[in-house]
Amino acid sequence: MARKTYVPQLTPRELGDGLVLRQATRKDRKAVADFNVAIHSGEHDLPVELRNLTQDLMSDRHPACGPEWFTLVEDTRKGEIVSTLCLIPSVLSYGGVAVPLGIPELVGTEKEYRRRGLIRAQFEVAHEWSRAAGHHVQMIGGIPYFYRQFGYEMGLDMITGHRLHTSAVPKLKKGEKEPFRVRRARRDDLPFVGRTYALGMGRYLVSGARDLAMWRYELDGRTRGGASHRELRMVETAGGRRVGFLAHERGGARRQETICAGPYELAPGASWLAVTPSVLRYLADYGKKRAARAEKSLSWIHFFVSEAHPIFRAAPGSFRRNWGPYAYYVRVADLPGFVRHVAPVLEGRLAESIAVGHTGELKLSFYRDGLRLAFARGKLKKVEAWEPAEGASASFPFLTFRQLLFGYRSYQELRDAYADCGGTDEANVLLEIIFPKLPSEVWPAA
């Protein structure tokens, strides 16, 4: 996750009525943080967390971001910031292929300045920065519908999590000693954490890719109490052998009745069935002590992990969905380029299917534009834009193909949901093979 491979630049733009769109600087750090607290705290009640998150993203500590990745609109008549947006460079793993990613974040406008196109103007800048930085995808979690206006589609699993009531935490038997313990992570643990995390993410189609610099940032780079801050913990045997790691919130003055955890991963050879009860007891103990300091009581342990995570098989029937499901918005401006980038994944699916060695083409119509995929002996030889015409292999309305591309919906689910989605018999078989529905788990690098 190299930081300075591309440094964004923006010449200030006059937007009329004294409004100027410009790039943020270090001098704007406090003002931008104040703005985001004022804009977003009413919705999320996170004033301290939002301030810390904003200032962390604008600091030199973040391995990928910085003030140069923020845009802002200033009312020069008042000398006040009235709108902001941040783009965080990151990386996704798509079936094991690294995909450069841009994450828009901290998007907001003062109420009296809305419906003037300020967010749209900033998204245009962010998308250009993202393109210049080599990002194949942009991804954002946000309110319903809003980001569709800027070319995004809800098409990637978002972790909404499941929760466990503290009464369901397994208790040690009389005289039994805790078989696994949880301790603070140290810098020398981070290579183990990185390897264990990467192996665990292999169960998902899409996940967040994290290098050592990002793990160092997670360990001691964030301001404690920030909206994205997590405590990193090592899970080890009573004899001190590392078997996994855990991240959980540190806790502040809010929501003391719940402790949120995730990610949680174990190294190969460690039993989820054996280790998980110790982890749950640790979280319950930590959360109860934290709640007691606020004169409250802990009720829930909430895991922000995918439904495909092993913890739900290790503790069957104990968890229930907290809310959701929901999805990340994704934007893929250069669809042929993205498909070419992940071609090894698609070819691998063909090689393991009834269509091994397939030769032929898929002409995918999106009604206003389209995509042509040409295969020769199981290899994707050509991917190009295609003008929809007679002879389409399959059709997808709006941006729904993104849902298929990121494994969020199966081809059959899309056909059931949209009467104008479907294809030839051969295309129906091939699309189910090449683009299966698969779970994802993305922990954003915000």
C-alpha positions in Angstrom: 0.0 0.0 0.0 2.6 2.5 -1.2 1.7 6.1 -0.3 3.4 8.4 -2.7 3.4 6.6 -6.0 0.9 9.2 -7.2 0.4 12.6 -5.6 -2.9 14.3 -6.5 -3.0 17.8 -7.7 -6.0 20.2 -8.0 -6.0 23.8 -9.3 -8.6 25.8 -7.3 -11.9 26.1 -9.2 -14.5 28.9 -8.9 -18.0 27.4 -8.5 -19.9 30.7 -8.3 -21.4 32.6 -5.4 -18.0 32.9 -3.8 -17.6 29.1 -3.6 -14.2 27.7 -4.4 -13.3 24.0 -4.8 -9.7 23.3 -3.8 -7.4 20.7 -2.4 -6.9 20.6 1.4 -3.6 21.3 3.1 -2.1 20.5 6.5 -3.3 23.9 7.7 -6.9 22.7 7.1 -6.6 19.7 9.4 -8.5 21.2 12.3 -11.1 23.0 10.2 -11.9 19.9 8.2 -12.2 17.9 11.4 -14.5 20.5 12.9 -16.6 20.4 9.8 -17.0 16.7 9.8 -17.9 16.6 13.5 -20.6 19.3 12.8 -22.0 17.5 9.7 -21.9 13.9 10.8 -22.2 13.8 14.5 -26.0 14.3 14.5 -26.4 11.2 12.5 -23.9 9.0 14.3 -23.3 10.6 17.7 -19.6 10.2 17.3 -18.0 13.7 17.8 -14.7 12.5 19.3 -14.4 9.5 17.0 -15.1 11.6 13.9 -12.6 14.2 14.9 -9.9 11.6 15.4 -10.7 9.7 12.2 -10.5 12.9 10.1 -7.2 14.1 11.7 -5.7 10.6 11.4 -6.5 10.5 7.6 -4.9 13.9 7.2 -1.8 13.0 9.2 1.6 11.8 8.1 1.0 8.5 10.1 -1.5 7.1 7.6 0.4 4.8 5.2 -1.8 5.7 2.2 -3.8 8.9 2.8 -3.0 12.5 3.8 -4.4 16.0 3.5 -3.6 16.0 -0.2 -6.3 13.4 -0.8 -9.0 15.7 0.6 -11.1 18.1 -1.4 -13.1 20.9 0.1 -15.5 23.7 -1.0 -14.9 27.0 0.8 -17.3 29.9 1.0 -14.8 32.7 0.5 -17.3 35.3 1.6 -17.5 33.7 5.1 -14.1 32.0 5.1 -15.8 28.7 6.0 -15.7 25.1 4.7 -19.1 24.1 3.5 -18.4 20.7 1.8 -15.7 18.0 1.9 -14.7 14.7 0.4 -11.7 12.4 1.0 -10.3 9.6 -1.3 -8.3 6.9 0.4 -5.9 4.9 -1.8 -6.2 1.2 -0.9 -6.0 -2.3 -2.4 -8.6 -5.1 -2.7 -7.9 -8.8 -3.3 -10.2 -10.3 -5.9 -9.8 -14.1 -5.9 -6.1 -13.5 -4.9 -5.5 -10.8 -7.6 -4.5 -7.4 -6.1 -6.8 -4.7 -7.3 -5.9 -1.0 -6.7 -8.9 0.7 -5.0 -10.0 4.2 -4.2 -12.4 4.7 -1.2 -14.4 8.0 -1.0 -15.0 8.9 2.6 -16.2 11.7 4.9 -18.6 13.0 2.2 -20.8 15.9 3.4 -22.2 19.3 2.7 -23.7 22.0 5.0 -27.5 21.9 4.7 -27.9 25.3 3.2 -25.4 24.6 0.4 -27.0 21.3 -0.7 -28.4 20.7 -4.2 -25.8 22.9 -5.8 -23.7 20.1 -7.2 -20.8 20.5 -4.7 -20.6 16.8 -4.0 -20.8 16.0 -7.7 -17.9 18.4 -8.5 -15.8 16.8 -5.8 -16.6 13.3 -7.0 -15.4 14.3 -10.5 -12.1 15.3 -9.0 -11.9 12.1 -6.8 -12.6 9.9 -9.8 -10.0 11.6 -11.9 -7.4 11.2 -9.0 -8.4 7.6 -8.7 -8.0 6.9 -12.4 -4.6 8.7 -12.5 -3.5 6.6 -9.4 -4.3 3.4 -11.3 -7.4 2.4 -9.2 -9.6 -0.1 -11.0 -12.5 0.3 -8.5 -14.0 2.8 -6.2 -16.0 1.6 -3.1 -18.0 3.4 -0.5 -20.5 2.4 2.2 -23.3 4.9 2.5 -26.9 5.9 2.7 -29.5 4.3 0.3 -29.5 5.4 -3.3 -27.3 8.5 -2.9 -24.1 7.3 -4.6 -26.0 5.8 -7.6 -26.0 9.3 -8.9 -22.3 9.2 -9.4 -22.1 5.8 -11.3 -22.1 3.5 -8.3 -24.0 0.2 -7.8 -24.7 -1.7 -4.6 -22.7 -4.7 -5.6 -20.4 -5.9 -2.9 -21.1 -7.6 0.5 -20.9 -5.2 3.4 -20.3 -6.8 6.9 -23.3 -6.0 9.0 -22.4 -8.5 11.6 -24.0 -10.9 14.1 -24.3 -10.6 17.8 -24.1 -13.0 20.8 -25.8 -12.3 24.1 -23.4 -12.5 27.0 -25.5 -15.2 28.6 -24.5 -17.6 25.8 -20.8 -17.2 26.4 -19.5 -20.7 27.4 -18.3 -20.9 31.0 -15.2 -22.7 32.2 -16.0 -25.9 34.2 -15.1 -25.9 37.9 -11.4 -26.3 38.3 -10.8 -25.9 34.5 -8.0 -23.5 33.4 -8.3 -21.2 30.4 -6.7 -23.1 27.5 -6.0 -20.0 25.4 -5.2 -16.5 26.5 -5.5 -13.1 24.8 -2.8 -10.4 25.1 -1.9 -7.1 23.4 -0.2 -7.4 20.1 3.4 -6.1 19.6 5.3 -5.0 16.5 7.1 -8.4 16.3 3.6 -10.1 16.0 2.6 -8.2 12.9 4.2 -10.5 10.3 2.2 -13.4 11.9 -0.9 -11.2 11.9 -0.4 -10.4 8.2 0.1 -14.0 7.1 -2.8 -15.3 9.2 -5.2 -12.5 7.9 -4.2 -13.2 4.3 -4.8 -16.9 4.7 -8.2 -16.3 6.3 -9.2 -13.9 3.5 -8.7 -16.8 1.0 -12.2 -18.0 1.9 -13.7 -14.8 0.3 -13.9 -13.6 -3.3 -13.2 -9.9 -2.3 -11.3 -8.8 0.8 -9.1 -6.0 1.8 -5.4 -6.4 1.2 -3.1 -5.1 3.9 0.7 -4.7 3.9 3.0 -4.5 7.0 2.8 -0.7 7.0 -1.0 -0.8 7.3 -0.8 -3.4 10.2 1.7 -1.0 12.0 -0.8 1.8 11.5 -3.6 -0.4 13.0 -1.3 -1.3 16.0 -0.1 2.1 17.0 -0.7 4.7 14.3 -4.4 5.5 14.8 -5.5 7.9 17.6 -7.1 5.8 20.3 -10.8 6.5 20.3 -11.1 7.2 16.5 -14.1 5.9 14.6 -12.0 3.2 12.9 -9.6 2.4 15.8 -9.4 -1.2 16.9 -7.2 -2.9 19.6 -5.1 -5.7 18.1 -4.8 -8.7 20.3 -2.9 -12.0 20.0 -4.5 -15.3 20.8 -2.1 -17.9 22.1 -1.9 -21.1 24.1 -1.2 -21.2 27.8 2.4 -21.9 26.9 2.7 -18.8 24.7 2.4 -20.2 21.2 0.5 -17.9 18.9 -2.6 -19.4 17.3 -4.4 -16.4 15.9 -5.3 -12.7 16.4 -8.3 -10.6 17.2 -9.3 -6.9 16.8 -11.9 -5.2 18.9 -13.0 -1.7 19.7 -11.4 -0.1 22.7 -14.5 1.6 23.9 -15.4 5.2 24.9 -18.4 6.8 26.5 -21.0 5.4 24.1 -22.6 2.0 23.5 -21.1 0.3 26.5 -23.8 -2.4 26.4 -22.1 -3.9 23.3 -18.5 -4.7 22.5 -17.7 -5.0 18.7 -15.0 -7.3 17.4 -13.5 -8.3 14.1 -11.5 -9.3 12.3 -10.8 -12.6 14.1 -8.6 -15.2 12.4 -6.8 -18.4 13.4 -3.6 -19.8 11.9 -3.7 -23.2 10.0 -3.9 -26.1 12.5 -5.7 -24.1 15.2 -9.2 -25.4 16.1 -12.0 -22.8 15.9 -14.1 -25.1 18.1 -11.4 -25.1 20.8 -10.1 -21.5 20.6 -13.4 -19.6 20.2 -14.8 -20.1 23.7 -11.6 -18.6 25.2 -11.9 -15.6 22.8 -15.6 -15.1 23.8 -14.8 -15.2 27.5 -12.0 -12.6 27.0 -14.4 -10.3 25.1 -17.1 -10.7 27.7 -14.6 -9.9 30.5 -13.1 -6.9 28.7 -16.5 -5.6 27.8 -17.9 -6.0 31.3 -15.1 -4.1 32.9 -15.4 -1.3 30.3 -19.2 -1.1 30.9 -18.8 -1.1 34.7 -16.6 2.0 34.4 -19.6 3.7 32.7 -22.0 2.3 35.3 -23.6 0.1 32.7 -23.8 -3.6 32.0 -22.6 -5.5 29.0 -25.3 -7.4 27.0 -23.9 -8.2 23.6 -20.7 -9.2 21.8 -21.0 -8.1 18.2 -18.7 -9.7 15.5 -18.3 -7.7 12.3 -17.3 -10.6 10.1 -18.9 -12.3 7.0 -21.6 -14.9 7.4 -19.1 -17.3 5.9 -16.8 -16.8 8.9 -15.9 -20.0 10.8 -17.1 -18.5 14.2 -20.7 -19.1 13.2 -20.0 -22.8 12.8 -17.9 -23.0 15.9 -20.8 -21.5 17.9 -23.9 -22.7 16.0 -27.2 -21.2 17.0 -25.7 -18.7 19.4 -25.5 -15.7 17.1 -28.2 -13.7 15.4 -28.0 -11.0 12.7 -27.9 -7.5 14.1 -29.1 -5.7 11.1 -28.9 -5.9 7.3 -28.1 -7.3 4.9 -26.5 -4.3 3.2 -23.9 -3.7 0.5 -21.0 -1.4 -0.5 -21.5 0.8 -3.5 -18.9 0.0 -6.2 -17.9 1.9 -9.3 -15.9 0.4 -12.2 -15.4 3.1 -14.8 -13.2 0.9 -17.1 -15.0 -2.4 -17.1 -12.9 -4.0 -19.9 -9.8 -3.0 -18.0 -11.0 -4.5 -14.7 -12.1 -7.8 -16.3 -8.7 -8.1 -18.1 -7.0 -7.5 -14.7 -8.8 -10.3 -13.0 -8.8 -12.6 -16.0 -6.7 -15.3 -14.2 -9.5 -15.7 -11.7 -12.1 -16.2 -14.4 -9.9 -18.6 -16.4 -9.3 -20.6 -13.2 -13.1 -21.0 -12.8 -13.4 -22.3 -16.3 -10.6 -24.7 -15.9 -12.3 -26.3 -13.0 -15.7 -26.5 -14.6 -17.7 -28.6 -17.2 -16.6 -25.9 -19.7 -12.9 -26.5 -19.3 -11.0 -25.4 -22.5 -14.0 -23.4 -23.7 -13.6 -21.5 -27.0 -16.2 -18.9 -27.9 -17.4 -15.4 -27.0 -19.8 -13.7 -24.7 -21.5 -10.5 -25.9 -22.9 -8.8 -22.8 -25.4 -6.1 -23.4 -26.0 -3.4 -20.8 -28.5 -1.8 -23.3 -26.7 1.4 -23.7 -23.2 -0.2 -23.9 -21.8 -3.6 -23.6 -18.8 -5.9 -23.1 -17.3 -8.6 -25.4 -15.3 -11.5 -23.9 -13.5 -13.8 -26.3 -12.1 -17.2 -25.0 -9.7 -19.5 -26.8 -9.1 -22.9 -25.3 -10.0 -21.7 -21.8 -8.0 -18.5 -21.9 -9.5 -15.0 -22.0 -7.9 -13.6 -25.1 -9.8 -10.4 -25.6 -12.0 -8.1 -23.5 -13.4 -5.0 -25.2 -16.2 -2.6 -25.1 -19.1 -3.7 -27.4 -21.9 -1.8 -28.9 -25.2 -3.6 -28.1 -26.8 -5.1 -31.2 -28.5 -8.2 -32.4 -26.9 -11.4 -31.2 -26.2 -10.5 -27.5 -25.4 -13.5 -25.5 -26.9 -12.0 -22.3 -28.4 -8.7 -21.2 -28.2 -6.8 -17.9 -30.2 -3.6 -17.1 -28.6 -0.6 -15.5 -25.4 -1.4 -13.6 -26.6 -4.8 -12.4 -23.6 -6.7 -14.0 -21.5 -5.3 -11.1 -23.5 -7.4 -8.7 -22.6 -10.5 -10.7 -18.9 -9.4 -11.1 -18.4 -9.0 -7.4 -20.2 -12.2 -6.4 -23.0 -10.3 -4.6 -25.8 -11.9 -6.5 -25.9 -15.1 -8.6 -26.8 -14.9 -12.3 -30.1 -16.8 -11.5 -31.0 -14.3 -8.7 -30.5 -11.4 -11.2 -32.7 -13.1 -13.8 -35.4 -13.7 -11.1 -35.3 -10.1 -10.0 -35.1 -8.4 -13.5 -37.3 -9.4 -16.3 -34.9 -7.7 -18.8 -31.9 -9.8 -17.6 -31.2 -13.1 -19.3 -29.4 -14.8 -22.1 -28.9 -17.8 -24.4 -28.7 -21.3 -23.0 -25.0 -21.4 -23.5 -24.5 -18.0 -21.9 -26.6 -18.9 -18.9 -24.3 -21.9 -18.2 -21.1 -19.9 -18.8 -22.1 -16.9 -16.7 -22.9 -19.2 -13.7 -19.5 -20.7 -14.0 -17.4 -17.6 -14.6 -19.2 -15.3 -12.1 -20.5 -17.4 -9.2 -22.1 -16.0 -6.1 -19.4 -15.9 -3.4 -19.0 -14.3 0.0 -16.7 -11.3 0.6 -15.4 -9.6 3.7 -13.8 -6.1 3.3 -12.3 -4.3 6.3 -11.7 -0.8 4.8 -8.4 0.9 5.3 -10.1 4.1 6.5 
